[in-house]
Amino acid sequence: MSGHEAAFISIQSGSGAIDVTLYSDRSFAADKVAASSLRFGSKAATPLNTRLDQSEGKPVLIARFRPADAGIQPLSVNACLTGREIGGAPFEGCAGK
């Protein structure tokens, strides 16, 4: 994705769902993301739900996805989350699971 901000994510799977945590840093605020813009995996899945939380005193956004909707197979080693900040700037974060 050209002209996008890099975002740090982590991926956790279990109980038939994948949770993707989007972290804030000095140049990126997870609480300023348009949750409706989130897409994950090779099939660009939309989240089942999202919630804001805190990690080390900074906001994080946790989005839950169905593996089949995202095109994530059990042996997948990398997946990306894309979206837009509320102001419209695109971002992308990739991680292995």
PETA-V809435 format. One record per residue. N is the residue number from 0. PHI is phi in whole degrees, 0 to 359 (999 if undefined). PSI is psi in whole degrees, -180 to 180 (* if undefined). Layout:
BEGIN
N/PHI/PSI ; N/PHI/PSI
END
This chain:
BEGIN
0/999/120 ; 1/275/141 ; 2/72/23 ; 3/256/161 ; 4/274/145 ; 5/277/139 ; 6/232/147 ; 7/264/127 ; 8/231/161 ; 9/229/152 ; 10/238/129 ; 11/232/133 ; 12/238/152 ; 13/161/160 ; 14/54/34 ; 15/74/13 ; 16/219/162 ; 17/241/126 ; 18/258/126 ; 19/248/121 ; 20/259/126 ; 21/254/119 ; 22/263/149 ; 23/274/152 ; 24/215/-166 ; 25/301/-33 ; 26/248/4 ; 27/219/131 ; 28/245/111 ; 29/297/-26 ; 30/279/2 ; 31/250/21 ; 32/267/138 ; 33/280/100 ; 34/304/-32 ; 35/292/-15 ; 36/270/-9 ; 37/294/136 ; 38/222/142 ; 39/222/139 ; 40/80/-179 ; 41/293/-21 ; 42/261/7 ; 43/52/53 ; 44/293/146 ; 45/269/151 ; 46/289/147 ; 47/291/-40 ; 48/199/165 ; 49/222/156 ; 50/207/149 ; 51/268/144 ; 52/214/-171 ; 53/232/144 ; 54/220/120 ; 55/54/38 ; 56/79/5 ; 57/242/150 ; 58/291/142 ; 59/231/149 ; 60/248/125 ; 61/250/123 ; 62/242/135 ; 63/253/135 ; 64/228/153 ; 65/276/132 ; 66/305/-44 ; 67/296/-38 ; 68/296/-34 ; 69/274/-12 ; 70/77/26 ; 71/266/122 ; 72/265/159 ; 73/306/-32 ; 74/264/8 ; 75/299/138 ; 76/247/-9 ; 77/211/141 ; 78/208/156 ; 79/236/147 ; 80/246/129 ; 81/238/161 ; 82/176/-167 ; 83/226/147 ; 84/286/162 ; 85/305/-35 ; 86/284/-6 ; 87/107/-12 ; 88/292/129 ; 89/283/154 ; 90/218/163 ; 91/212/137 ; 92/226/136 ; 93/233/147 ; 94/202/158 ; 95/273/156 ; 96/241/*
END
